[in-house]
Amino acid sequence: MDFSSHDTRGYQTVSAAAGYDEWSKFYDATVSEQLDLPLLEKSLSLKSATFRDALDLGCGTGRIGCWLKQRLIENIDGIDLSERMLEQASRKGCYRALKLADMLFSGLPSTSYDLIINSMAVEHVEDLEVYYAESSRLLKADGLLVTIGFHQYFLLNGIPTHFDRRDGSQVAIRNYIHLFSDHFTAATANDFTLAEVEEAVVDRSWIAERPAWRRYVNKPVSYMLVWRKIATPGTSISKEA
């Protein structure tokens, strides 16, 4: 679903490339790590596996890549459609290689990775089928795809991905609403089986960081879907994570 039919705020809306270029210089200071890092820390699939090559798909300023390098893996590539976000990621020094490209049409070699993480970007994708098809192409058999997104609760209640400009005006980045059933349909059609589901809610730690979010306490703010690429396409059985 296009977000526009649910929009209650009427912010100026820009493309993902334009929005993240503009947001890049202050993104890390304004986007809470609680959206994604606690979900990654909870993942049993990540804790129980060994990875050789990882791709940060839609890497932004590099927060996920640095988390990966500190905990799981040395060989990490990143891809993003925002040149300025990639400049921020490059400064962090956590990546083997960075590429400017659309994550849906990466141009990277097939079956190159055993781990792909996509955090807080899939809500800008109109067609989930394309997203899961490209991820499946890039993953090795039995590899993991971790999808973390802005929870549908906020989008369905008219609150988009947005930021405040330096002049105080507010800008939204174009969003699309995907239900979990949409993810399941697109993922299973592209040889994935679901390994984990986690959701994060606004809790006391959120309120301590952002007191204005008190009105959202106990509301779901982000989610994580961990998918395993089926080793033999066409089957529906995979080994345990």
C-alpha positions, 0 to 999 in steps of 0.5 A, a space after each residue: 500500500 502507498 502510505 499517502 492514503 494514511 498520511 495524517 501530517 501532510 509533510 513535504 515528501 521526497 524520494 529516498 535518495 534525495 531525503 537521505 542525502 539531506 538527512 545524512 549529516 545529522 542522521 546518526 544524531 537523530 535516529 535512535 539505535 533502539 530501532 534496530 540494534 537491540 533486535 539484532 542483539 536478541 537474534 538467536 540465528 545470528 548468535 548461533 552461526 558463523 559468517 564469512 561475507 556479509 552485505 549491509 543492504 541499504 547501509 546508510 551511515 554505517 551503523 549496522 556495518 560497524 555493529 557487525 564488525 564489532 561482533 560477528 564478521 570482518 568481511 562486510 560490504 555496503 550498498 546504498 543509493 545515497 552518495 552522502 550517506 555512503 560518505 558517512 559510512 566510509 568515514 567509519 572504516 568498517 567496510 571492505 567495500 562500499 557501492 553507490 547503487 539501488 539495493 533492488 538492482 545492486 549489480 553485485 555477483 550472485 551467491 556472494 554472501 552468507 549474511 545480508 542485513 537490511 535495516 530501516 529501508 524496506 519501507 521505502 520499497 514499493 515491490 517486496 517481490 523485487 526486494 526478496 528476489 534480489 536478496 535471494 540472488 545475492 545469498 548463498 544457500 542456507 544464508 540469512 537475510 535479516 529485514 528490520 523495518 519501521 513498524 506498520 503500526 506507525 505508518 498505518 496511523 499516519 506517521 511516516 519516516 521523516 526528519 526536521 530540517 535545520 530551519 525547523 520544517 519537516 520532510 517525509 521520505 516516501 513510504 510504502 506499507 507492507 503487512 507481515 503477510 506481504 513479507 511472507 508471500 514475497 519471501 517464500 516465493 523467493 526460496 526463503 523460510 522464516 527463522 525468527 520474528 521479533 518486535 520492539 516496543 516503545 519502553 522506558 529506555 525509549 522514554 528516557 531518551 525521548 520523553 516526547 514519545 511517552 504517548 507511544 509507550 508500549 506501541 510497536 516501533 520496529 520489527 525484525 524478520 530473519 529469513 533463511 534461504 532454502 538450500 534446495 529451491 522448491 522445498 519448504 524444509 530448512 535446518 534449525 537456525 
